[in-house]
Amino acid sequence: MTENLVRLVRKADNHLTTGFTGTPYLLFALSDHGRADVAYDL
């Protein structure tokens, strides 16, 4: 699932597509699963 999120973020050219309410959840999910690099890129 984490790699799916990473793929979607990269596909969107590291732009947020979650909206205001989903952004914190996305950042925490990426960070908690070892992908803080992707969260930082956002």
PQR file of N, CA, C, O and H, with PARSE charges and radii, in Angstrom:
ATOM      1  N   MET A   1       0.820  -1.186   0.000 -0.4000 1.5000
ATOM      2  CA  MET A   1       0.000   0.000   0.000 -0.0000 2.0000
ATOM      3  C   MET A   1       0.871   1.259   0.000  0.5500 1.7000
ATOM      4  O   MET A   1       0.557   2.226  -0.694 -0.5500 1.4000
ATOM      5  N   THR A   2       1.942   1.257   0.757 -0.4000 1.5000
ATOM      6  CA  THR A   2       2.811   2.433   0.807 -0.0000 2.0000
ATOM      7  C   THR A   2       3.400   2.727  -0.560  0.5500 1.7000
ATOM      8  O   THR A   2       3.456   3.882  -0.982 -0.5500 1.4000
ATOM      9  H   THR A   2       2.197   0.472   1.321  0.4000 1.0000
ATOM     10  N   GLU A   3       3.836   1.692  -1.247 -0.4000 1.5000
ATOM     11  CA  GLU A   3       4.418   1.911  -2.573 -0.0000 2.0000
ATOM     12  C   GLU A   3       3.371   2.418  -3.561  0.5500 1.7000
ATOM     13  O   GLU A   3       3.705   3.132  -4.506 -0.5500 1.4000
ATOM     14  H   GLU A   3       3.791   0.754  -0.904  0.4000 1.0000
ATOM     15  N   ASN A   4       2.123   2.058  -3.350 -0.4000 1.5000
ATOM     16  CA  ASN A   4       1.030   2.600  -4.164 -0.0000 2.0000
ATOM     17  C   ASN A   4       0.901   4.105  -3.943  0.5500 1.7000
ATOM     18  O   ASN A   4       0.735   4.866  -4.896 -0.5500 1.4000
ATOM     19  H   ASN A   4       1.852   1.478  -2.582  0.4000 1.0000
ATOM     20  N   LEU A   5       0.978   4.529  -2.683 -0.4000 1.5000
ATOM     21  CA  LEU A   5       0.929   5.960  -2.374 -0.0000 2.0000
ATOM     22  C   LEU A   5       2.104   6.693  -3.003  0.5500 1.7000
ATOM     23  O   LEU A   5       1.945   7.778  -3.563 -0.5500 1.4000
ATOM     24  H   LEU A   5       1.112   3.910  -1.909  0.4000 1.0000
ATOM     25  N   VAL A   6       3.278   6.094  -2.906 -0.4000 1.5000
ATOM     26  CA  VAL A   6       4.475   6.706  -3.485 -0.0000 2.0000
ATOM     27  C   VAL A   6       4.301   6.851  -4.995  0.5500 1.7000
ATOM     28  O   VAL A   6       4.628   7.892  -5.565 -0.5500 1.4000
ATOM     29  H   VAL A   6       3.407   5.213  -2.451  0.4000 1.0000
ATOM     30  N   ARG A   7       3.796   5.822  -5.628 -0.4000 1.5000
ATOM     31  CA  ARG A   7       3.582   5.860  -7.076 -0.0000 2.0000
ATOM     32  C   ARG A   7       2.622   6.978  -7.461  0.5500 1.7000
ATOM     33  O   ARG A   7       2.858   7.692  -8.436 -0.5500 1.4000
ATOM     34  H   ARG A   7       3.531   4.977  -5.165  0.4000 1.0000
ATOM     35  N   LEU A   8       1.542   7.132  -6.703 -0.4000 1.5000
ATOM     36  CA  LEU A   8       0.563   8.184  -6.991 -0.0000 2.0000
ATOM     37  C   LEU A   8       1.143   9.578  -6.776  0.5500 1.7000
ATOM     38  O   LEU A   8       0.869  10.496  -7.550 -0.5500 1.4000
ATOM     39  H   LEU A   8       1.350   6.552  -5.911  0.4000 1.0000
ATOM     40  N   VAL A   9       1.939   9.733  -5.731 -0.4000 1.5000
ATOM     41  CA  VAL A   9       2.574  11.031  -5.468 -0.0000 2.0000
ATOM     42  C   VAL A   9       3.538  11.374  -6.591  0.5500 1.7000
ATOM     43  O   VAL A   9       3.539  12.498  -7.092 -0.5500 1.4000
ATOM     44  H   VAL A   9       2.161   8.988  -5.103  0.4000 1.0000
ATOM     45  N   ARG A  10       4.354  10.412  -6.987 -0.4000 1.5000
ATOM     46  CA  ARG A  10       5.322  10.653  -8.067 -0.0000 2.0000
ATOM     47  C   ARG A  10       4.605  10.931  -9.382  0.5500 1.7000
ATOM     48  O   ARG A  10       5.043  11.774 -10.165 -0.5500 1.4000
ATOM     49  H   ARG A  10       4.354   9.498  -6.581  0.4000 1.0000
ATOM     50  N   LYS A  11       3.507  10.226  -9.622 -0.4000 1.5000
ATOM     51  CA  LYS A  11       2.730  10.426 -10.851 -0.0000 2.0000
ATOM     52  C   LYS A  11       2.170  11.843 -10.918  0.5500 1.7000
ATOM     53  O   LYS A  11       2.037  12.411 -12.002 -0.5500 1.4000
ATOM     54  H   LYS A  11       3.152   9.542  -8.986  0.4000 1.0000
ATOM     55  N   ALA A  12       1.841  12.415  -9.754 -0.4000 1.5000
ATOM     56  CA  ALA A  12       1.319  13.786  -9.678 -0.0000 2.0000
ATOM     57  C   ALA A  12       2.452  14.802  -9.609  0.5500 1.7000
ATOM     58  O   ALA A  12       2.223  15.964  -9.276 -0.5500 1.4000
ATOM     59  H   ALA A  12       1.950  11.954  -8.873  0.4000 1.0000
ATOM     60  N   ASP A  13       3.672  14.372  -9.923 -0.4000 1.5000
ATOM     61  CA  ASP A  13       4.848  15.241  -9.924 -0.0000 2.0000
ATOM     62  C   ASP A  13       5.070  15.887  -8.557  0.5500 1.7000
ATOM     63  O   ASP A  13       5.401  17.069  -8.458 -0.5500 1.4000
ATOM     64  H   ASP A  13       3.858  13.428 -10.194  0.4000 1.0000
ATOM     65  N   ASN A  14       4.879  15.083  -7.502 -0.4000 1.5000
ATOM     66  CA  ASN A  14       5.076  15.508  -6.113 -0.0000 2.0000
ATOM     67  C   ASN A  14       4.155  16.648  -5.691  0.5500 1.7000
ATOM     68  O   ASN A  14       4.504  17.449  -4.824 -0.5500 1.4000
ATOM     69  H   ASN A  14       4.610  14.123  -7.583  0.4000 1.0000
ATOM     70  N   HIS A  15       2.988  16.715  -6.306 -0.4000 1.5000
ATOM     71  CA  HIS A  15       1.991  17.709  -5.908 -0.0000 2.0000
ATOM     72  C   HIS A  15       0.886  17.015  -5.119  0.5500 1.7000
ATOM     73  O   HIS A  15       0.558  15.855  -5.371 -0.5500 1.4000
ATOM     74  H   HIS A  15       2.705  16.065  -7.011  0.4000 1.0000
ATOM     75  N   LEU A  16       0.325  17.735  -4.173 -0.4000 1.5000
ATOM     76  CA  LEU A  16      -0.758  17.185  -3.365 -0.0000 2.0000
ATOM     77  C   LEU A  16      -2.032  17.073  -4.186  0.5500 1.7000
ATOM     78  O   LEU A  16      -2.378  17.976  -4.948 -0.5500 1.4000
ATOM     79  H   LEU A  16       0.591  18.677  -3.968  0.4000 1.0000
ATOM     80  N   THR A  17      -2.721  15.957  -4.022 -0.4000 1.5000
ATOM     81  CA  THR A  17      -4.016  15.760  -4.665 -0.0000 2.0000
ATOM     82  C   THR A  17      -5.052  15.285  -3.648  0.5500 1.7000
ATOM     83  O   THR A  17      -6.110  14.773  -4.014 -0.5500 1.4000
ATOM     84  H   THR A  17      -2.440  15.224  -3.403  0.4000 1.0000
ATOM     85  N   THR A  18      -4.732  15.465  -2.366 -0.4000 1.5000
ATOM     86  CA  THR A  18      -5.574  14.917  -1.303 -0.0000 2.0000
ATOM     87  C   THR A  18      -6.606  15.902  -0.784  0.5500 1.7000
ATOM     88  O   THR A  18      -7.587  15.500  -0.159 -0.5500 1.4000
ATOM     89  H   THR A  18      -3.873  15.881  -2.068  0.4000 1.0000
ATOM     90  N   GLY A  19      -6.401  17.157  -1.029 -0.4000 1.5000
ATOM     91  CA  GLY A  19      -7.267  18.153  -0.419 -0.0000 2.0000
ATOM     92  C   GLY A  19      -6.774  18.485   0.977  0.5500 1.7000
ATOM     93  O   GLY A  19      -5.862  17.843   1.498 -0.5500 1.4000
ATOM     94  H   GLY A  19      -5.604  17.484  -1.537  0.4000 1.0000
ATOM     95  N   PHE A  20      -7.374  19.475   1.563 -0.4000 1.5000
ATOM     96  CA  PHE A  20      -6.922  19.999   2.847 -0.0000 2.0000
ATOM     97  C   PHE A  20      -6.999  18.965   3.964  0.5500 1.7000
ATOM     98  O   PHE A  20      -6.063  18.836   4.753 -0.5500 1.4000
ATOM     99  H   PHE A  20      -8.115  19.996   1.139  0.4000 1.0000
ATOM    100  N   THR A  21      -8.099  18.230   4.038 -0.4000 1.5000
ATOM    101  CA  THR A  21      -8.287  17.324   5.175 -0.0000 2.0000
ATOM    102  C   THR A  21      -7.453  16.055   5.082  0.5500 1.7000
ATOM    103  O   THR A  21      -7.125  15.467   6.112 -0.5500 1.4000
ATOM    104  H   THR A  21      -8.859  18.335   3.398  0.4000 1.0000
ATOM    105  N   GLY A  22      -7.103  15.620   3.891 -0.4000 1.5000
ATOM    106  CA  GLY A  22      -6.357  14.378   3.746 -0.0000 2.0000
ATOM    107  C   GLY A  22      -4.854  14.518   3.858  0.5500 1.7000
ATOM    108  O   GLY A  22      -4.150  13.530   4.064 -0.5500 1.4000
ATOM    109  H   GLY A  22      -7.369  16.097   3.054  0.4000 1.0000
ATOM    110  N   THR A  23      -4.358  15.728   3.726 -0.4000 1.5000
ATOM    111  CA  THR A  23      -2.912  15.947   3.685 -0.0000 2.0000
ATOM    112  C   THR A  23      -2.179  15.451   4.927  0.5500 1.7000
ATOM    113  O   THR A  23      -1.188  14.735   4.781 -0.5500 1.4000
ATOM    114  H   THR A  23      -4.930  16.531   3.558  0.4000 1.0000
ATOM    115  N   PRO A  24      -2.609  15.790   6.135 -0.5600 1.5000
ATOM    116  CA  PRO A  24      -1.866  15.299   7.314  0.2800 2.0000
ATOM    117  C   PRO A  24      -1.816  13.772   7.384  0.5500 1.7000
ATOM    118  O   PRO A  24      -0.796  13.203   7.773 -0.5500 1.4000
ATOM    119  N   TYR A  25      -2.902  13.113   7.013 -0.4000 1.5000
ATOM    120  CA  TYR A  25      -2.938  11.652   7.054 -0.0000 2.0000
ATOM    121  C   TYR A  25      -1.954  11.053   6.059  0.5500 1.7000
ATOM    122  O   TYR A  25      -1.287  10.061   6.354 -0.5500 1.4000
ATOM    123  H   TYR A  25      -3.731  13.575   6.697  0.4000 1.0000
ATOM    124  N   LEU A  26      -1.870  11.654   4.891 -0.4000 1.5000
ATOM    125  CA  LEU A  26      -0.928  11.177   3.884 -0.0000 2.0000
ATOM    126  C   LEU A  26       0.509  11.336   4.360  0.5500 1.7000
ATOM    127  O   LEU A  26       1.317  10.418   4.219 -0.5500 1.4000
ATOM    128  H   LEU A  26      -2.412  12.459   4.652  0.4000 1.0000
ATOM    129  N   LEU A  27       0.828  12.489   4.919 -0.4000 1.5000
ATOM    130  CA  LEU A  27       2.191  12.740   5.392 -0.0000 2.0000
ATOM    131  C   LEU A  27       2.581  11.792   6.521  0.5500 1.7000
ATOM    132  O   LEU A  27       3.686  11.249   6.527 -0.5500 1.4000
ATOM    133  H   LEU A  27       0.172  13.235   5.034  0.4000 1.0000
ATOM    134  N   PHE A  28       1.674  11.594   7.474 -0.4000 1.5000
ATOM    135  CA  PHE A  28       1.957  10.672   8.582 -0.0000 2.0000
ATOM    136  C   PHE A  28       2.079   9.234   8.084  0.5500 1.7000
ATOM    137  O   PHE A  28       2.955   8.497   8.537 -0.5500 1.4000
ATOM    138  H   PHE A  28       0.777  12.035   7.469  0.4000 1.0000
ATOM    139  N   ALA A  29       1.221   8.832   7.167 -0.4000 1.5000
ATOM    140  CA  ALA A  29       1.272   7.465   6.644 -0.0000 2.0000
ATOM    141  C   ALA A  29       2.601   7.209   5.944  0.5500 1.7000
ATOM    142  O   ALA A  29       3.221   6.165   6.146 -0.5500 1.4000
ATOM    143  H   ALA A  29       0.509   9.431   6.799  0.4000 1.0000
ATOM    144  N   LEU A  30       3.033   8.144   5.137 -0.4000 1.5000
ATOM    145  CA  LEU A  30       4.314   7.978   4.448 -0.0000 2.0000
ATOM    146  C   LEU A  30       5.471   7.937   5.445  0.5500 1.7000
ATOM    147  O   LEU A  30       6.352   7.084   5.339 -0.5500 1.4000
ATOM    148  H   LEU A  30       2.529   8.992   4.973  0.4000 1.0000
ATOM    149  N   SER A  31       5.471   8.844   6.399 -0.4000 1.5000
ATOM    150  CA  SER A  31       6.548   8.899   7.396 -0.0000 2.0000
ATOM    151  C   SER A  31       6.580   7.645   8.259  0.5500 1.7000
ATOM    152  O   SER A  31       7.647   7.083   8.507 -0.5500 1.4000
ATOM    153  H   SER A  31       4.755   9.537   6.485  0.4000 1.0000
ATOM    154  N   ASP A  32       5.426   7.213   8.708 -0.4000 1.5000
ATOM    155  CA  ASP A  32       5.344   6.039   9.582 -0.0000 2.0000
ATOM    156  C   ASP A  32       5.782   4.751   8.889  0.5500 1.7000
ATOM    157  O   ASP A  32       6.160   3.784   9.550 -0.5500 1.4000
ATOM    158  H   ASP A  32       4.559   7.669   8.506  0.4000 1.0000
ATOM    159  N   HIS A  33       5.729   4.740   7.567 -0.4000 1.5000
ATOM    160  CA  HIS A  33       6.096   3.535   6.823 -0.0000 2.0000
ATOM    161  C   HIS A  33       7.427   3.686   6.090  0.5500 1.7000
ATOM    162  O   HIS A  33       7.678   3.033   5.077 -0.5500 1.4000
ATOM    163  H   HIS A  33       5.422   5.526   7.030  0.4000 1.0000
ATOM    164  N   GLY A  34       8.276   4.569   6.632 -0.4000 1.5000
ATOM    165  CA  GLY A  34       9.635   4.657   6.132 -0.0000 2.0000
ATOM    166  C   GLY A  34       9.829   5.458   4.862  0.5500 1.7000
ATOM    167  O   GLY A  34      10.872   5.342   4.218 -0.5500 1.4000
ATOM    168  H   GLY A  34       8.072   5.100   7.454  0.4000 1.0000
ATOM    169  N   ARG A  35       8.855   6.267   4.486 -0.4000 1.5000
ATOM    170  CA  ARG A  35       8.990   7.053   3.266 -0.0000 2.0000
ATOM    171  C   ARG A  35       8.902   8.547   3.566  0.5500 1.7000
ATOM    172  O   ARG A  35       8.195   9.293   2.889 -0.5500 1.4000
ATOM    173  H   ARG A  35       8.008   6.362   5.009  0.4000 1.0000
ATOM    174  N   ALA A  36       9.637   8.964   4.596 -0.4000 1.5000
ATOM    175  CA  ALA A  36       9.692  10.386   4.952 -0.0000 2.0000
ATOM    176  C   ALA A  36      10.265  11.210   3.805  0.5500 1.7000
ATOM    177  O   ALA A  36       9.964  12.397   3.679 -0.5500 1.4000
ATOM    178  H   ALA A  36      10.212   8.358   5.145  0.4000 1.0000
ATOM    179  N   ASP A  37      11.087  10.583   2.971 -0.4000 1.5000
ATOM    180  CA  ASP A  37      11.641  11.294   1.816 -0.0000 2.0000
ATOM    181  C   ASP A  37      10.544  11.774   0.876  0.5500 1.7000
ATOM    182  O   ASP A  37      10.619  12.877   0.334 -0.5500 1.4000
ATOM    183  H   ASP A  37      11.331   9.619   3.074  0.4000 1.0000
ATOM    184  N   VAL A  38       9.538  10.951   0.687 -0.4000 1.5000
ATOM    185  CA  VAL A  38       8.422  11.321  -0.190 -0.0000 2.0000
ATOM    186  C   VAL A  38       7.559  12.378   0.488  0.5500 1.7000
ATOM    187  O   VAL A  38       7.118  13.328  -0.159 -0.5500 1.4000
ATOM    188  H   VAL A  38       9.478  10.055   1.127  0.4000 1.0000
ATOM    189  N   ALA A  39       7.315  12.219   1.785 -0.4000 1.5000
ATOM    190  CA  ALA A  39       6.544  13.221   2.526 -0.0000 2.0000
ATOM    191  C   ALA A  39       7.243  14.575   2.454  0.5500 1.7000
ATOM    192  O   ALA A  39       6.590  15.606   2.295 -0.5500 1.4000
ATOM    193  H   ALA A  39       7.672  11.448   2.310  0.4000 1.0000
ATOM    194  N   TYR A  40       8.547  14.573   2.570 -0.4000 1.5000
ATOM    195  CA  TYR A  40       9.319  15.819   2.484 -0.0000 2.0000
ATOM    196  C   TYR A  40       9.214  16.440   1.091  0.5500 1.7000
ATOM    197  O   TYR A  40       9.102  17.659   0.960 -0.5500 1.4000
ATOM    198  H   TYR A  40       9.078  13.735   2.699  0.4000 1.0000
ATOM    199  N   ASP A  41       9.248  15.611   0.063 -0.4000 1.5000
ATOM    200  CA  ASP A  41       9.147  16.115  -1.309 -0.0000 2.0000
ATOM    201  C   ASP A  41       7.824  16.818  -1.571  0.5500 1.7000
ATOM    202  O   ASP A  41       7.745  17.721  -2.404 -0.5500 1.4000
ATOM    203  H   ASP A  41       9.339  14.621   0.169  0.4000 1.0000
ATOM    204  N   LEU A  42       6.787  16.398  -0.856 -0.4000 1.5000
ATOM    205  CA  LEU A  42       5.492  17.052  -1.041 -0.0000 2.0000
ATOM    206  C   LEU A  42       5.541  18.466  -0.530  0.5500 1.7000
ATOM    207  O   LEU A  42       4.542  19.182  -0.599 -0.5500 1.4000
ATOM    208  H   LEU A  42       6.852  15.664  -0.180  0.4000 1.0000
TER
END
